[in-house]
């Protein structure tokens, strides 16, 4: 049998400050690369109209979510506005074992948790073209008070200080270009020597 380039799928972690355009880029990626699996989060908040179990979220009670935490069933989790959110390990690992690439769009804090238990993941930090552009994007929403904007800019600076923990940086100056760069990263990662021969360690025997 010849060497297999596409074996186990890649776990891709995409982070970036509010205003960098993570959601927009991920939506575009899903259209351009339908084979890419978008991770489904678990949450304790009640379903909203139109949301579907296992597609929008895995809806859990607080007791179920706490059990998942205690039994190590989450790659990462956080509490936000009195509800819990997290990434189920089983869903991700099953998709990866099927050879599918899985995309996690999560905050810096969640990415740290993933790196501790899944260091072989590919960590990508999405940047705005400049801090001035970031400020303009947040202001352009027209829904943020001056204090909220100040807080978001400070949070962005703190998140940028964690950029050294990531493998790649992609500047989102144009969504199509950012998607192209991310897809190029995935192609390169699938062809890394250490990934190929980790899965097929005996291939070079007899040379």
KAQUI-V415242 format. One record per backbone hydrogen bond with DSSP energy under -1.0 kcal/mol. NH is the residue of the N-H (numbers start at 1). CO is the residue of the C=O. Records with the same first field share a line. If there is no record, write none. Layout:
# KAQUI-V415242
NH=CO  CO
This chain:
# KAQUI-V415242
9=96
12=102
13=122
14=104
15=124
20=17
25=21
26=22
27=23
28=24
29=25
30=26
31=27
32=28
33=29
36=33
37=101
39=103
42=86
43=58
44=84
51=48
54=57
55=52
56=52
58=41
60=43
65=61
66=62
67=63
68=64
69=65
70=66
71=67
72=69
73=68
75=87
78=85
80=83
83=80
85=78
86=42
87=76
89=73
92=88
93=89
94=90
95=91
96=92
97=93
98=94
99=96
100=95
102=10
103=37
104=12
106=14
111=107
112=108
113=109
114=110
115=111
116=112
117=113
118=114
121=118
122=11
124=13
125=168
126=15
127=170
134=130
135=131
136=132
137=133
138=134
139=135
140=136
142=139
149=145
150=146
151=147
152=148
153=149
154=150
155=151
156=152
157=153
158=154
159=155
160=156
161=157
162=159
163=160
165=162
166=163
167=123
168=123
170=125
172=127
173=171
178=174
179=175
180=176
181=177
182=178
183=179
184=180
185=181
186=182
187=183
188=184
189=185
190=186
192=189
196=192
197=193
199=195
200=196
203=200
205=202
207=204
